[in-house]
Amino acid sequence: MPANRTAASSRTPTMLPPLPDIILEPIVKLALAEDLGAAGDVTTDALIDPEADGKWVVRAREPGVVAGLDVATFAGWMIDPDIQYVINAPDGSSVKTGDTILEIEGAVRSVLTAERTMLNFIGRLSGIATLTRQYVDAVSGMGVIIASTRKTTPGLRALEKRAVRLGGGGAHRYGLNDAILIKDNHIAAAGGVVEALQKAFKAAAHLTAIEIEVDTLDQLKQALTHPPSAILLDNFSLADMKAAVKLAKGQTLLEASGGITIENVFAVAETGVDVISVGALTHSAPSLDVGLDVS
């Protein structure tokens, strides 16, 4: 980490700490290498005086929730550790059109070279946080968790999962190794719901959560004979979700998944499920429009 890597904030502190540098560094290196290629920024090198300094602001061009400042500023610092930042709207902040998110000061060449990579990270991750906040607000007061899934951009899962959390959502699994999630193909290969659960309980460590995905109320009844940590109701109708809540009687967490949209998420929450997982939070969120302007 560069010695001067600090960023003052004129508002509230971030909702979550930055991701560790060991996670950010390989992601940022790949993104910068993709943009710089073998020759670097030939346009900036041709036009800009190496001694020129400047000031810029990153502004929101539409309302949203900010995310990605940790990785964006890391990208700038990898180009030039002398770039200075003042964060006006920390990660997790709500911004309006025209609000200043970030102030930047440093060598013109460095900032222009890092500009697109920085804005790509902020736009993409703020879009995820913004969409998540919309889902969370849609079920406010219902006592249900809006969770992301593993339908993330390859290589960017840590960033995208953090953006979901900044939007108020839950993280769910980060990978195959942090919980046992028995899906339909596992059930088929294991010989059935009960057989799959018995094998999972036998293999699980004492701190390992177990969840099983069921497609029907009959499968739910089978799963409840060996209640796991959670049961995922895959593509259940609203009526079947309500029936599932009655059948479970609080023995385990119930998670609804499949076909969840901003239009029907409130109705799903009304059924009484505990968690609603939405793949669209990460695979379909539009980027937030942000831009870099000369200050």
Contacts in CASP RR format, 6 or more apart in sequence:
PFRMAT RR
TARGET T0000
AUTHOR 0000-0000-0000
METHOD contacts of the structure
MODEL  1
MPANRTAASSRTPTMLPPLPDIILEPIVKLALAEDLGAAGDVTTDALIDP
EADGKWVVRAREPGVVAGLDVATFAGWMIDPDIQYVINAPDGSSVKTGDT
ILEIEGAVRSVLTAERTMLNFIGRLSGIATLTRQYVDAVSGMGVIIASTR
KTTPGLRALEKRAVRLGGGGAHRYGLNDAILIKDNHIAAAGGVVEALQKA
FKAAAHLTAIEIEVDTLDQLKQALTHPPSAILLDNFSLADMKAAVKLAKG
QTLLEASGGITIENVFAVAETGVDVISVGALTHSAPSLDVGLDVS
1 21 0 8 1.000
2 77 0 8 1.000
2 81 0 8 1.000
3 81 0 8 1.000
4 81 0 8 1.000
4 82 0 8 1.000
4 84 0 8 1.000
5 73 0 8 1.000
5 77 0 8 1.000
5 81 0 8 1.000
7 69 0 8 1.000
7 73 0 8 1.000
7 85 0 8 1.000
7 86 0 8 1.000
7 87 0 8 1.000
8 86 0 8 1.000
8 87 0 8 1.000
9 86 0 8 1.000
9 87 0 8 1.000
9 88 0 8 1.000
9 90 0 8 1.000
10 86 0 8 1.000
10 87 0 8 1.000
10 88 0 8 1.000
11 88 0 8 1.000
11 89 0 8 1.000
11 90 0 8 1.000
11 93 0 8 1.000
12 90 0 8 1.000
12 93 0 8 1.000
13 90 0 8 1.000
14 69 0 8 1.000
14 90 0 8 1.000
14 91 0 8 1.000
14 92 0 8 1.000
15 90 0 8 1.000
15 91 0 8 1.000
15 92 0 8 1.000
15 165 0 8 1.000
15 166 0 8 1.000
16 91 0 8 1.000
16 92 0 8 1.000
16 162 0 8 1.000
16 165 0 8 1.000
16 166 0 8 1.000
18 24 0 8 1.000
18 70 0 8 1.000
19 70 0 8 1.000
19 71 0 8 1.000
19 158 0 8 1.000
19 159 0 8 1.000
19 162 0 8 1.000
21 74 0 8 1.000
23 158 0 8 1.000
24 70 0 8 1.000
24 71 0 8 1.000
24 74 0 8 1.000
25 74 0 8 1.000
25 78 0 8 1.000
27 71 0 8 1.000
27 155 0 8 1.000
27 156 0 8 1.000
27 158 0 8 1.000
27 159 0 8 1.000
28 71 0 8 1.000
28 74 0 8 1.000
28 75 0 8 1.000
28 78 0 8 1.000
28 117 0 8 1.000
29 78 0 8 1.000
31 75 0 8 1.000
31 117 0 8 1.000
31 120 0 8 1.000
31 121 0 8 1.000
32 75 0 8 1.000
32 78 0 8 1.000
32 79 0 8 1.000
32 114 0 8 1.000
32 117 0 8 1.000
35 116 0 8 1.000
35 117 0 8 1.000
36 113 0 8 1.000
40 113 0 8 1.000
41 109 0 8 1.000
41 112 0 8 1.000
41 113 0 8 1.000
44 108 0 8 1.000
44 109 0 8 1.000
44 112 0 8 1.000
44 113 0 8 1.000
45 109 0 8 1.000
48 108 0 8 1.000
48 109 0 8 1.000
48 112 0 8 1.000
49 108 0 8 1.000
50 107 0 8 1.000
50 109 0 8 1.000
52 107 0 8 1.000
52 108 0 8 1.000
52 109 0 8 1.000
53 105 0 8 1.000
53 106 0 8 1.000
53 107 0 8 1.000
53 108 0 8 1.000
54 105 0 8 1.000
54 106 0 8 1.000
54 107 0 8 1.000
54 108 0 8 1.000
54 111 0 8 1.000
54 294 0 8 1.000
54 295 0 8 1.000
55 103 0 8 1.000
55 104 0 8 1.000
55 105 0 8 1.000
55 106 0 8 1.000
55 294 0 8 1.000
55 295 0 8 1.000
56 103 0 8 1.000
56 104 0 8 1.000
56 105 0 8 1.000
56 111 0 8 1.000
56 292 0 8 1.000
56 293 0 8 1.000
56 294 0 8 1.000
56 295 0 8 1.000
57 100 0 8 1.000
57 101 0 8 1.000
57 102 0 8 1.000
57 103 0 8 1.000
57 104 0 8 1.000
57 292 0 8 1.000
57 293 0 8 1.000
57 295 0 8 1.000
58 100 0 8 1.000
58 101 0 8 1.000
58 102 0 8 1.000
58 103 0 8 1.000
58 104 0 8 1.000
58 118 0 8 1.000
58 119 0 8 1.000
58 122 0 8 1.000
58 290 0 8 1.000
58 291 0 8 1.000
58 292 0 8 1.000
58 293 0 8 1.000
59 98 0 8 1.000
59 99 0 8 1.000
59 100 0 8 1.000
59 101 0 8 1.000
59 290 0 8 1.000
59 291 0 8 1.000
59 293 0 8 1.000
60 66 0 8 1.000
60 89 0 8 1.000
60 95 0 8 1.000
60 96 0 8 1.000
60 97 0 8 1.000
60 98 0 8 1.000
60 99 0 8 1.000
60 101 0 8 1.000
60 288 0 8 1.000
60 289 0 8 1.000
60 290 0 8 1.000
61 97 0 8 1.000
61 98 0 8 1.000
61 289 0 8 1.000
61 290 0 8 1.000
61 291 0 8 1.000
62 97 0 8 1.000
62 288 0 8 1.000
62 289 0 8 1.000
63 94 0 8 1.000
63 95 0 8 1.000
63 96 0 8 1.000
63 97 0 8 1.000
63 130 0 8 1.000
64 94 0 8 1.000
64 95 0 8 1.000
64 126 0 8 1.000
64 127 0 8 1.000
64 129 0 8 1.000
64 130 0 8 1.000
64 133 0 8 1.000
64 288 0 8 1.000
65 92 0 8 1.000
65 93 0 8 1.000
65 94 0 8 1.000
65 95 0 8 1.000
65 126 0 8 1.000
65 127 0 8 1.000
65 129 0 8 1.000
65 130 0 8 1.000
65 132 0 8 1.000
65 133 0 8 1.000
65 166 0 8 1.000
65 167 0 8 1.000
65 288 0 8 1.000
66 89 0 8 1.000
66 90 0 8 1.000
66 91 0 8 1.000
66 92 0 8 1.000
66 93 0 8 1.000
66 94 0 8 1.000
66 95 0 8 1.000
66 101 0 8 1.000
66 122 0 8 1.000
66 126 0 8 1.000
66 129 0 8 1.000
66 166 0 8 1.000
67 91 0 8 1.000
67 92 0 8 1.000
67 122 0 8 1.000
67 125 0 8 1.000
67 126 0 8 1.000
67 127 0 8 1.000
67 128 0 8 1.000
67 129 0 8 1.000
67 162 0 8 1.000
67 163 0 8 1.000
67 166 0 8 1.000
67 167 0 8 1.000
68 91 0 8 1.000
68 121 0 8 1.000
68 122 0 8 1.000
68 123 0 8 1.000
68 125 0 8 1.000
68 126 0 8 1.000
68 159 0 8 1.000
68 162 0 8 1.000
68 163 0 8 1.000
69 87 0 8 1.000
69 90 0 8 1.000
69 91 0 8 1.000
69 101 0 8 1.000
69 102 0 8 1.000
69 122 0 8 1.000
70 91 0 8 1.000
71 121 0 8 1.000
71 125 0 8 1.000
71 159 0 8 1.000
72 102 0 8 1.000
72 117 0 8 1.000
72 118 0 8 1.000
72 119 0 8 1.000
72 121 0 8 1.000
72 122 0 8 1.000
73 85 0 8 1.000
73 102 0 8 1.000
73 118 0 8 1.000
75 114 0 8 1.000
75 117 0 8 1.000
75 118 0 8 1.000
75 121 0 8 1.000
76 83 0 8 1.000
76 110 0 8 1.000
76 111 0 8 1.000
76 114 0 8 1.000
76 117 0 8 1.000
76 118 0 8 1.000
77 83 0 8 1.000
78 114 0 8 1.000
79 110 0 8 1.000
79 113 0 8 1.000
79 114 0 8 1.000
80 106 0 8 1.000
80 107 0 8 1.000
80 110 0 8 1.000
80 111 0 8 1.000
80 114 0 8 1.000
82 106 0 8 1.000
82 107 0 8 1.000
82 110 0 8 1.000
83 104 0 8 1.000
83 105 0 8 1.000
83 106 0 8 1.000
83 107 0 8 1.000
83 110 0 8 1.000
83 111 0 8 1.000
83 114 0 8 1.000
84 104 0 8 1.000
84 105 0 8 1.000
84 106 0 8 1.000
85 102 0 8 1.000
85 103 0 8 1.000
85 104 0 8 1.000
85 105 0 8 1.000
86 102 0 8 1.000
86 103 0 8 1.000
87 101 0 8 1.000
87 102 0 8 1.000
88 99 0 8 1.000
88 100 0 8 1.000
88 101 0 8 1.000
88 102 0 8 1.000
88 103 0 8 1.000
89 95 0 8 1.000
89 99 0 8 1.000
89 100 0 8 1.000
89 101 0 8 1.000
89 102 0 8 1.000
91 129 0 8 1.000
91 166 0 8 1.000
92 129 0 8 1.000
92 166 0 8 1.000
92 167 0 8 1.000
94 133 0 8 1.000
95 101 0 8 1.000
101 122 0 8 1.000
101 290 0 8 1.000
102 122 0 8 1.000
103 295 0 8 1.000
104 111 0 8 1.000
104 292 0 8 1.000
111 292 0 8 1.000
115 292 0 8 1.000
118 292 0 8 1.000
119 290 0 8 1.000
119 291 0 8 1.000
119 292 0 8 1.000
121 159 0 8 1.000
122 288 0 8 1.000
122 290 0 8 1.000
123 287 0 8 1.000
123 288 0 8 1.000
123 289 0 8 1.000
123 290 0 8 1.000
124 156 0 8 1.000
124 285 0 8 1.000
124 287 0 8 1.000
125 159 0 8 1.000
125 160 0 8 1.000
125 162 0 8 1.000
125 163 0 8 1.000
126 163 0 8 1.000
126 287 0 8 1.000
126 288 0 8 1.000
126 290 0 8 1.000
127 163 0 8 1.000
127 285 0 8 1.000
127 286 0 8 1.000
127 287 0 8 1.000
127 288 0 8 1.000
128 160 0 8 1.000
128 163 0 8 1.000
128 164 0 8 1.000
128 167 0 8 1.000
128 281 0 8 1.000
128 282 0 8 1.000
128 285 0 8 1.000
129 163 0 8 1.000
129 164 0 8 1.000
129 166 0 8 1.000
129 167 0 8 1.000
130 167 0 8 1.000
130 285 0 8 1.000
130 288 0 8 1.000
131 280 0 8 1.000
131 281 0 8 1.000
131 284 0 8 1.000
131 285 0 8 1.000
131 286 0 8 1.000
132 146 0 8 1.000
132 148 0 8 1.000
132 163 0 8 1.000
132 164 0 8 1.000
132 166 0 8 1.000
132 167 0 8 1.000
132 168 0 8 1.000
132 169 0 8 1.000
132 281 0 8 1.000
132 285 0 8 1.000
133 167 0 8 1.000
133 168 0 8 1.000
134 262 0 8 1.000
135 146 0 8 1.000
135 169 0 8 1.000
135 262 0 8 1.000
135 265 0 8 1.000
135 276 0 8 1.000
135 278 0 8 1.000
135 281 0 8 1.000
136 146 0 8 1.000
136 167 0 8 1.000
136 168 0 8 1.000
136 169 0 8 1.000
138 262 0 8 1.000
138 265 0 8 1.000
138 266 0 8 1.000
139 146 0 8 1.000
139 265 0 8 1.000
139 266 0 8 1.000
139 269 0 8 1.000
139 276 0 8 1.000
142 266 0 8 1.000
142 269 0 8 1.000
142 270 0 8 1.000
143 269 0 8 1.000
144 269 0 8 1.000
144 272 0 8 1.000
144 273 0 8 1.000
144 274 0 8 1.000
144 275 0 8 1.000
144 276 0 8 1.000
145 169 0 8 1.000
145 170 0 8 1.000
145 274 0 8 1.000
145 275 0 8 1.000
145 276 0 8 1.000
146 168 0 8 1.000
146 169 0 8 1.000
146 170 0 8 1.000
146 265 0 8 1.000
146 276 0 8 1.000
146 278 0 8 1.000
146 281 0 8 1.000
147 164 0 8 1.000
147 169 0 8 1.000
147 170 0 8 1.000
147 171 0 8 1.000
147 172 0 8 1.000
147 255 0 8 1.000
147 275 0 8 1.000
147 276 0 8 1.000
147 277 0 8 1.000
147 278 0 8 1.000
148 160 0 8 1.000
148 161 0 8 1.000
148 164 0 8 1.000
148 169 0 8 1.000
148 170 0 8 1.000
148 171 0 8 1.000
148 172 0 8 1.000
148 277 0 8 1.000
148 278 0 8 1.000
148 279 0 8 1.000
148 281 0 8 1.000
148 282 0 8 1.000
149 172 0 8 1.000
149 257 0 8 1.000
149 277 0 8 1.000
149 278 0 8 1.000
149 279 0 8 1.000
149 281 0 8 1.000
149 282 0 8 1.000
150 157 0 8 1.000
150 172 0 8 1.000
150 173 0 8 1.000
150 175 0 8 1.000
151 279 0 8 1.000
151 282 0 8 1.000
151 283 0 8 1.000
152 160 0 8 1.000
152 161 0 8 1.000
152 282 0 8 1.000
152 283 0 8 1.000
153 160 0 8 1.000
153 282 0 8 1.000
157 174 0 8 1.000
157 175 0 8 1.000
158 174 0 8 1.000
160 282 0 8 1.000
161 171 0 8 1.000
161 174 0 8 1.000
161 282 0 8 1.000
164 170 0 8 1.000
164 171 0 8 1.000
164 281 0 8 1.000
164 282 0 8 1.000
165 171 0 8 1.000
169 281 0 8 1.000
172 277 0 8 1.000
173 179 0 8 1.000
173 181 0 8 1.000
179 208 0 8 1.000
179 209 0 8 1.000
179 210 0 8 1.000
179 211 0 8 1.000
179 229 0 8 1.000
180 200 0 8 1.000
180 203 0 8 1.000
180 204 0 8 1.000
180 208 0 8 1.000
180 209 0 8 1.000
180 210 0 8 1.000
180 211 0 8 1.000
181 211 0 8 1.000
181 212 0 8 1.000
181 213 0 8 1.000
181 232 0 8 1.000
182 190 0 8 1.000
182 196 0 8 1.000
182 197 0 8 1.000
182 200 0 8 1.000
182 210 0 8 1.000
182 211 0 8 1.000
182 212 0 8 1.000
182 213 0 8 1.000
182 228 0 8 1.000
183 213 0 8 1.000
184 213 0 8 1.000
184 215 0 8 1.000
184 234 0 8 1.000
186 196 0 8 1.000
187 193 0 8 1.000
187 196 0 8 1.000
187 212 0 8 1.000
187 213 0 8 1.000
187 219 0 8 1.000
190 196 0 8 1.000
190 199 0 8 1.000
192 222 0 8 1.000
193 212 0 8 1.000
193 214 0 8 1.000
193 219 0 8 1.000
193 222 0 8 1.000
193 223 0 8 1.000
194 222 0 8 1.000
194 223 0 8 1.000
194 225 0 8 1.000
194 226 0 8 1.000
196 212 0 8 1.000
197 210 0 8 1.000
197 212 0 8 1.000
197 223 0 8 1.000
197 226 0 8 1.000
197 228 0 8 1.000
198 226 0 8 1.000
200 210 0 8 1.000
200 212 0 8 1.000
200 228 0 8 1.000
201 210 0 8 1.000
201 226 0 8 1.000
201 228 0 8 1.000
204 210 0 8 1.000
209 228 0 8 1.000
209 229 0 8 1.000
209 230 0 8 1.000
210 228 0 8 1.000
210 229 0 8 1.000
210 230 0 8 1.000
211 228 0 8 1.000
211 229 0 8 1.000
211 230 0 8 1.000
211 231 0 8 1.000
211 232 0 8 1.000
211 255 0 8 1.000
212 223 0 8 1.000
212 228 0 8 1.000
212 231 0 8 1.000
212 232 0 8 1.000
213 231 0 8 1.000
213 232 0 8 1.000
213 234 0 8 1.000
213 257 0 8 1.000
214 220 0 8 1.000
214 222 0 8 1.000
214 223 0 8 1.000
214 231 0 8 1.000
214 232 0 8 1.000
214 233 0 8 1.000
214 234 0 8 1.000
215 234 0 8 1.000
215 235 0 8 1.000
217 240 0 8 1.000
217 243 0 8 1.000
217 244 0 8 1.000
217 247 0 8 1.000
220 231 0 8 1.000
220 233 0 8 1.000
220 244 0 8 1.000
220 247 0 8 1.000
220 248 0 8 1.000
221 247 0 8 1.000
223 231 0 8 1.000
224 231 0 8 1.000
224 247 0 8 1.000
224 248 0 8 1.000
224 251 0 8 1.000
224 252 0 8 1.000
227 251 0 8 1.000
227 252 0 8 1.000
228 252 0 8 1.000
229 252 0 8 1.000
229 253 0 8 1.000
230 252 0 8 1.000
230 253 0 8 1.000
230 254 0 8 1.000
230 255 0 8 1.000
230 274 0 8 1.000
230 275 0 8 1.000
231 244 0 8 1.000
231 248 0 8 1.000
231 252 0 8 1.000
231 253 0 8 1.000
231 254 0 8 1.000
231 255 0 8 1.000
232 255 0 8 1.000
232 256 0 8 1.000
232 257 0 8 1.000
232 277 0 8 1.000
233 240 0 8 1.000
233 241 0 8 1.000
233 244 0 8 1.000
233 254 0 8 1.000
233 255 0 8 1.000
233 256 0 8 1.000
233 257 0 8 1.000
233 273 0 8 1.000
234 257 0 8 1.000
234 258 0 8 1.000
235 257 0 8 1.000
235 258 0 8 1.000
235 259 0 8 1.000
236 244 0 8 1.000
236 256 0 8 1.000
238 267 0 8 1.000
238 268 0 8 1.000
238 271 0 8 1.000
241 254 0 8 1.000
241 256 0 8 1.000
241 268 0 8 1.000
241 271 0 8 1.000
241 272 0 8 1.000
241 273 0 8 1.000
242 271 0 8 1.000
242 272 0 8 1.000
244 254 0 8 1.000
244 271 0 8 1.000
244 273 0 8 1.000
245 254 0 8 1.000
245 271 0 8 1.000
245 272 0 8 1.000
245 273 0 8 1.000
248 254 0 8 1.000
253 274 0 8 1.000
253 275 0 8 1.000
254 272 0 8 1.000
254 273 0 8 1.000
254 274 0 8 1.000
254 275 0 8 1.000
255 273 0 8 1.000
255 274 0 8 1.000
255 275 0 8 1.000
255 276 0 8 1.000
255 277 0 8 1.000
256 268 0 8 1.000
256 271 0 8 1.000
256 273 0 8 1.000
256 275 0 8 1.000
256 276 0 8 1.000
256 277 0 8 1.000
257 276 0 8 1.000
257 277 0 8 1.000
258 277 0 8 1.000
260 268 0 8 1.000
260 276 0 8 1.000
260 277 0 8 1.000
260 278 0 8 1.000
260 279 0 8 1.000
260 280 0 8 1.000
261 280 0 8 1.000
265 276 0 8 1.000
265 278 0 8 1.000
268 276 0 8 1.000
269 276 0 8 1.000
END
